[in-house]
Amino acid sequence: MTCPICAKDSDPEYSPFCSRRCADVDLGRWLNGSYAIPAVAPEDLEEAAEELAKETRRPH
């Protein structure tokens, strides 16, 4: 397996990375938002907001 950051052979100690440096580079990318999970379509968000609003208005 190769390191996803630099393509060198991975080191079992830092798997799947080759070194602490590459592991830290990957962590930094997650923390600063370089990696992102795609959001759902805005229509779906509006529907969800409407459903949530309905739920909060119902007596429990």
Backbone bond lengths (Angstrom), bond angles and torsions (degrees), N, CA, C in turn:
res aa  C-N    CA-C-N  psi(-1)  N-CA   C-N-CA  omega(-1)  CA-C   N-CA-C  phi
1 M - - - 1.446 - - 1.534 108.09 -
2 T 1.316 115.88 143.58 1.460 119.64 178.91 1.526 110.46 -107.33
3 C 1.295 114.90 155.49 1.463 122.66 179.02 1.531 108.94 -65.27
4 P 1.328 118.23 130.57 1.462 120.44 -179.93 1.535 113.50 -70.51
5 I 1.313 117.85 -12.84 1.464 120.89 -179.41 1.527 111.06 -92.15
6 C 1.345 117.25 -49.89 1.469 119.34 -173.15 1.533 114.21 -119.67
7 A 1.319 117.88 -4.09 1.469 124.23 177.74 1.526 114.95 71.52
8 K 1.333 118.94 10.96 1.469 121.29 172.29 1.529 107.98 -76.76
9 D 1.328 116.86 166.87 1.462 120.25 176.09 1.521 109.77 -61.46
10 S 1.333 116.37 138.02 1.462 119.25 -179.18 1.525 110.56 -75.73
11 D 1.323 114.71 155.68 1.464 122.72 179.23 1.527 106.56 -107.73
12 P 1.337 118.49 128.18 1.472 120.20 -178.91 1.532 113.32 -53.60
13 E 1.304 117.53 -30.09 1.473 120.90 179.93 1.531 111.45 -66.74
14 Y 1.333 117.89 -31.09 1.464 122.22 -177.03 1.523 112.51 -117.68
15 S 1.323 117.05 16.13 1.462 122.51 -174.18 1.522 111.87 -46.26
16 P 1.295 118.84 133.95 1.461 129.98 7.76 1.521 113.58 -90.02
17 F 1.316 117.52 11.43 1.467 121.40 -176.89 1.531 111.12 -92.28
18 C 1.325 115.61 168.37 1.471 119.80 -179.73 1.521 111.74 -92.13
19 S 1.331 117.22 -19.76 1.460 120.68 -175.25 1.525 110.50 -158.25
20 R 1.302 114.80 169.18 1.469 120.96 175.60 1.526 109.88 -62.00
21 R 1.320 116.81 -37.00 1.459 121.55 -179.80 1.530 110.87 -58.12
22 C 1.336 116.89 -50.29 1.463 120.12 -179.25 1.531 111.35 -65.56
23 A 1.326 117.27 -36.59 1.461 120.33 175.96 1.528 110.31 -62.47
24 D 1.325 116.64 -41.00 1.467 120.79 178.58 1.522 111.97 -68.77
25 V 1.333 117.33 -36.41 1.471 120.76 176.32 1.529 108.80 -60.57
26 D 1.335 116.90 -45.52 1.462 121.16 179.91 1.531 110.90 -62.47
27 L 1.325 117.09 -45.18 1.460 120.90 178.30 1.526 110.46 -60.14
28 G 1.320 117.10 -43.68 1.460 121.14 178.25 1.517 112.15 -59.55
29 R 1.317 116.75 -38.49 1.465 120.29 178.12 1.516 111.34 -65.07
30 W 1.340 116.92 -38.94 1.460 119.38 176.86 1.522 110.50 -66.13
31 L 1.329 116.34 -44.35 1.460 119.91 -175.25 1.522 113.68 -68.75
32 N 1.340 117.63 -31.87 1.468 117.77 -179.44 1.518 112.84 -92.33
33 G 1.337 117.18 2.69 1.453 120.60 174.77 1.516 115.26 88.57
34 S 1.322 118.20 12.22 1.462 119.75 177.85 1.521 111.46 -65.20
35 Y 1.319 116.29 -31.70 1.455 120.98 175.21 1.525 106.33 -100.21
36 A 1.301 116.43 140.73 1.455 119.47 178.15 1.519 109.75 -147.36
37 I 1.289 115.27 150.15 1.454 121.36 175.42 1.524 106.48 -93.40
38 P 1.321 117.99 130.07 1.472 120.22 -178.18 1.524 111.72 -57.70
39 A 1.311 115.73 140.03 1.462 121.74 179.10 1.524 109.44 -85.95
40 V 1.317 115.23 161.55 1.456 120.18 175.80 1.525 109.04 -76.87
41 A 1.296 116.00 164.24 1.463 121.28 -178.05 1.532 110.75 -60.91
42 P 1.336 117.76 146.76 1.472 120.57 179.90 1.528 113.41 -56.47
43 E 1.335 117.39 -33.80 1.470 119.53 178.65 1.522 110.16 -60.16
44 D 1.325 116.22 -41.62 1.453 120.07 179.00 1.524 111.27 -64.14
45 L 1.318 116.76 -36.53 1.462 120.40 179.07 1.524 110.78 -67.53
46 E 1.335 116.75 -40.21 1.456 120.03 178.50 1.525 110.74 -64.01
47 E 1.340 116.24 -41.78 1.453 120.72 177.14 1.522 110.90 -61.02
48 A 1.308 116.33 -44.65 1.456 120.99 -179.87 1.526 110.71 -63.35
49 A 1.325 117.02 -40.14 1.469 120.82 179.13 1.522 110.36 -64.54
50 E 1.327 116.72 -40.21 1.468 120.20 178.51 1.530 110.54 -64.36
51 E 1.334 116.87 -43.86 1.459 120.67 178.54 1.523 111.11 -61.95
52 L 1.321 116.47 -41.41 1.462 120.32 178.98 1.523 110.47 -64.10
53 A 1.333 116.76 -40.95 1.458 120.64 178.75 1.523 110.38 -62.48
54 K 1.335 117.14 -40.27 1.462 120.83 178.23 1.532 110.26 -63.14
55 E 1.326 116.08 -42.89 1.465 120.69 -179.17 1.522 111.70 -62.62
56 T 1.321 117.32 -39.05 1.472 120.00 -177.09 1.515 111.95 -74.41
57 R 1.347 117.77 -20.64 1.465 120.49 179.18 1.510 112.39 -85.26
58 R 1.331 118.17 -19.52 1.465 121.83 -179.52 1.530 110.35 -73.70
59 P 1.328 116.58 137.35 1.479 118.26 175.23 1.522 109.31 -71.91
60 H 1.305 116.78 143.85 1.468 122.04 -178.88 1.470 112.03 -100.52
